[in-house]
Amino acid sequence: MMQVGTNIEVNSVMKRRMGQFVALLAGLLSIAAQATELGDLPDPTQPHGAAAGAAPSSGVQSIFISPQRKTAVVHGRTVTIGDRVGAAEVVDIRPYEVILKRDGRETSLRLTPRLDKQPARGGT
């Protein structure tokens, strides 16, 4: 008789746990459904007004310089000195810019915008 009571208690616990599991699963599915609806939200890590997935206006996303080699990512493609970007040739990769040469003219693509330093107002 003691065994029957134990089985009833185990069944009761299992039913309660199964109910909790189903409730948890339903909650997770609800969260997943809401997350897909939120997919249109802008990326908060991007500058204000930047389009999702848009490359910087210069086209340079990153620059890697080591003693062995220099590489840059321009318009989503990894390039080294001597490679072509469109009709231009990569002639140099510097810490903050990639130098391209086309028809004898050099063009600089900056990784970061050139900022003009302004003196602080009101300071001494």
Order of alpha helices (4+ residues) and beta strands (2+ residues): alpha-beta-beta-beta-beta-beta-beta-beta
